[in-house]
Amino acid sequence: MTAAREVPRLMQEFTRGSLTEYTPCRFTDGEDLAWALGVVYADFLRILRFTTATRAAPGFSSR
């Protein structure tokens, strides 16, 4: 599967997974907040690594 085809699936997993679990952010403990930020950021990075390849793909639209 090409990188461009991975993005929609990864975005769906991100939205249904960590983003839903950790937002809205209402943590009062700094450690809990740091953990949530780390999890969401790591999941986001899984998607971000494909953006350069996606932009280079023929027919890519940024809209």
SEDO-409789 format. One line per field, with one value per residue (C-alpha): residue in one letter; residue number from 1; x, y, z. Coordinates in nm, 4 decimals, padded with zeros to 6 digits. Example, Ala and Ser with C-alpha at 12.3 -4.5 7.8 and 13.67 -1.06 7.14 Angstrom:
<recs>
code <- [A_S]
pos <- [1_2]
east <- [01.2300_01.3670]
north <- [-00.4500_-00.1060]
up <- [00.7800_00.7140]
</recs>
This chain:
<recs>
code <- [M_T_A_A_R_E_V_P_R_L_M_Q_E_F_T_R_G_S_L_T_E_Y_T_P_C_R_F_T_D_G_E_D_L_A_W_A_L_G_V_V_Y_A_D_F_L_R_I_L_R_F_T_T_A_T_R_A_A_P_G_F_S_S_R]
pos <- [1_2_3_4_5_6_7_8_9_10_11_12_13_14_15_16_17_18_19_20_21_22_23_24_25_26_27_28_29_30_31_32_33_34_35_36_37_38_39_40_41_42_43_44_45_46_47_48_49_50_51_52_53_54_55_56_57_58_59_60_61_62_63]
east <- [00.0000_00.1398_00.1954_-00.0866_-00.3344_-00.2324_-00.3281_-00.7104_-00.6918_-00.4390_-00.6459_-00.9530_-00.7606_-00.6214_-00.9656_-01.1339_-00.8402_-00.6183_-00.7779_-01.1185_-00.9762_-00.7705_-00.9797_-01.1194_-00.8170_-00.9343_-00.6392_-00.5473_-00.2374_00.0746_00.1819_-00.1564_-00.1403_00.2134_00.1086_-00.1949_00.0088_00.2744_00.0247_-00.1610_00.1658_00.3107_-00.0046_-00.0013_00.3605_00.2561_00.0435_00.2803_00.5556_00.3375_00.2618_00.5819_00.5240_00.1575_00.2330_00.4706_00.2085_00.0477_-00.2984_-00.2514_-00.4833_-00.4269_-00.7957]
north <- [00.0000_00.3402_00.6147_00.8300_00.5489_00.5057_00.8591_00.8245_00.5005_00.6442_00.9614_00.7517_00.5455_00.8651_01.0251_00.7175_00.6279_00.8578_01.1820_01.0688_00.9161_01.2175_01.5147_01.7366_01.7693_01.8079_01.6658_01.8192_01.6077_01.7052_01.3435_01.2494_01.5510_01.4648_01.1054_01.2126_01.4636_01.2009_00.9434_01.1863_01.3307_00.9856_00.8827_01.2086_01.1496_00.8167_01.0175_01.3092_01.0874_01.0252_01.3905_01.4555_01.1436_01.2336_01.5841_01.4396_01.1974_01.2778_01.4262_01.5412_01.8225_02.0257_02.1229]
up <- [00.0000_-00.0915_00.1633_00.0256_00.0747_00.4389_00.5459_00.5529_00.7526_00.9968_01.0409_01.1156_01.3725_01.5264_01.5509_01.6963_01.9192_02.1191_02.0069_02.1295_02.4461_02.5545_02.4406_02.5676_02.7930_03.1532_03.3421_03.6744_03.7291_03.5352_03.4843_03.3359_03.1068_02.9948_02.9253_02.7188_02.5191_02.4518_02.3305_02.1031_01.9680_01.8934_01.7095_01.5149_01.4129_01.2593_01.0160_00.9701_00.8301_00.5254_00.4467_00.2476_00.0405_-00.0023_-00.1262_-00.3817_-00.5092_-00.8473_-00.8122_-00.4546_-00.3567_-00.0402_-00.0253]
</recs>
